[in-house]
Every structure is written in C-alpha cells, then in structure tokens.
Amino acid sequence: MEQKVILIIIGMSLVTYLPRMLPMVLLSKVNLPPLFLKWLQFIPIAVLSALLAPAILAPQGELSIGLDNKAFIASIPCFFVAIKTRNLFLTVVVGILSMLLLQNL
Amino acid sequence: MAYDNFVIGIKKSVPVVLGYIPIGMAFGILANQQGLSIFEILLMSSMVYAGASQFIATAMIASGVNAASIIFTVFLINLRHMLMSASLSPYFRKASSLIQAIISFGLTDETYAVDITHLKESAPSASFFVGLHTVCYATWVISTVVGGMLGNMIPDPTRWGMDYALSAMFIALLCIHINDKRDVLVAVCSAAFSLLITAMSGGSWNVIISTILAATIGVSAELWNKKLFLSSSE
C-alpha cells in the first residue's frame, strides 16, 4: 500500500467534508438577513438545473442536441412525465426504460 | 415518529441507489485498472464519498500528479456543496451541532436533491436524513468495492443506462420545485450558465458559479417585481 495515496485520500476527505459541514453548522446558529434567506431559497432550483443541464445537453463536454445524444432524447419523455405528474418514481422509471430502449435500438 | 421518518428516508433513497450502483461499480472497476488496491478504494469511498472527485482524483493519481494539486482540484470540485449546505441550514436551527455534522457528511448532489424536496413538503426530521444518507452512503461504498473486486470480469455496468436514473431524478425534482415564472427564469439562467462554463473551462466551476448567478437573478427579479407592484399601487 502506497503511503502517498493514503495521504491524498485523507486530504481529499478534509476538503470534501469541510464545505459540506461548515455552512450548515455555522449558518444555522446565526440570524440571517431576509434577503439572504430569499437568495438561499433559489439555491435548490439553481443547483438542480446547473447539475442537470450538462448531463443531458452536453454529456461528452460539448453541446449536443441531436439524435446521437441519448441522454437528451431520454430526457424528453422524462420532462413530459415530470411536468404532468410531478411524480419522482414514475419519472425515474420512464427515464430508465427510455434509456434501455435507446441503448438497444 | 423518528422511526417512521427513518423508514421514509430509506424509501426515498431508491432513485439514488439505482444510480449509485452502476456508477459506483464503474468507479471501482476503473480505480482497480488504474492501480488502486481494494483497500484504497474502500478507504477513498468511505472517507471521501464524492463521485466526480473520486473519478478525477484516481485519474490524477494514476498519471503521477502531486498530492497538493490533486487535493486542491478536489477542493474546487466540492466547493459547490457549500451552497447546498447553506441552503439546508435554515431547516436545522434546532438540531445539535453533532447531528448537523453527521447529516452533512452524507451530503451529495443526489442526496441534497432528495433532502431539499422532502423539506418542501414535510417538517425537518433528523431521522429522515440519517435514513436516506446512510442507505446512499452504504450503497456507494459497497458498489465501489464490489466493482474493484470484480475488476475486468464484468462488462461496463453503466452500459444498461441505469445510471440515467440520476438524470431522470434531477428532472423530476427540478419540476417539483418550479412553481412560477421566476423559478423558470432561475432554472433557465442556471442551465445556460452551467453549459457555458462547462464548455469554456470543463466541469469544476460550473455548478457553483451558475448557482450564485442564477439565485441572484431570482432575488433581483423578485425585488424588481415588488418595486413595480408598489409603484403601480400608489
């Protein structure tokens, strides 16, 4: 076992855990200004959208909206079901089935 | 009550688990090919518990990059979690620091998405988060180790498209969160910024910068609307 790798893993764990932990522990102890709270309320939508967009519109790193982008094609029925039903489980099932279908066409 | 919430947390983990199994196994296989031992895979997954960071760090280790650069890269990739952690903080004002420290260890992009959607609909309950985070964490650690042990014996576990469960989950949760035009504006802006930044600089800064910009646009739009409303009602 290489010592260097163990050291890297320990370092990685610190720089991963601190950003996860510190804001929750510290900010929950102070009274935040209303404007900042309002700002925080937009974080979920902004985060979800920022994570999703490259995954379905640029899975290889560059923008791709065509038939060769399976993630993009599969997202169309997913969006349809999600907007219509707002049902997480159903959307995930439709997503997996669409992808399975696309992979085997 | 606590037990009920714990069970609800476990049930809500299903989409994340479906995605973590193939991606975790893919990581284990790749890490094994790139020279990490099973013990190192176990150590990394259980201590770091961050998909993108683990893939990138493993590739960097294999190509002999120095420790400081690897750790700094991982730090940049994970800065985005600060925003997620901050946005959860108003719900955890009554929880002890220890509970907060335990819950935040399990904070990933995927668990955050489920967490924040649950909080939209239900009262905050530490048991829910412990249930959800424990199952997702265990799934990740076990999948990566199994992938590492199987190595080249199995074909690419992501070829079935099961990992697409995570994208489908993000689509559903995003739609659940969108309630009005302002929300649509924030989502569209964030997506556009994210694509632009990914195209320009690869994928370590896109989430944090787009989120900050798009949330600021959301607040500005709200203030602007209020101002219009006030001036028109005069």
Interface residues (C-beta under 8 A of the other chain):
Chain A: M1 E2 K4 V5 I6 L7 I8 I9 I10 G11 M12 S13 V15 T16 Y17 P19 R20 M21 L22 P23 M24 V25 L26 L27 S28 K29 L32 L35 L37 K38 W39 L40 Q41 F42 I43 P44 I45 A46 V47 L48 S49 A50 L51 L52 A53 P54 A55 I56 L57 A58 G61 E62 L63 K70 A71 A74 S75 C78 F79 V81 A82 I83 R86 N87 L88 F89 T91 V92 V94 G95 I96 S98 M99 L100 L102 Q103
Chain B: V14 P15 L18 L36 S37 F39 E40 L43 M44 M47 V48 Y49 A50 S53 A57 I61 A67 I70 I71 F72 V74 F75 N78 L79 R80 H81 M82 L83 M84 S85 A86 S87 L88 S89 P90 F92 R93 A95 S97 Q100 A101 I103 S104 F105 L107 D109 Y112 A113 I116 T117 R159 W160 G161 M162 Y164 A165 L166 S167 A168 M169 F170 I171 A172 L173 L174 C175 I176 H177 I178 D183 V186 A187 V188 C189 S190 A191 A192 F193 S194 L195 T198 A199 G202 G203 N206 V207 S210 T211 A214 A215 T216 G218 V219 E222
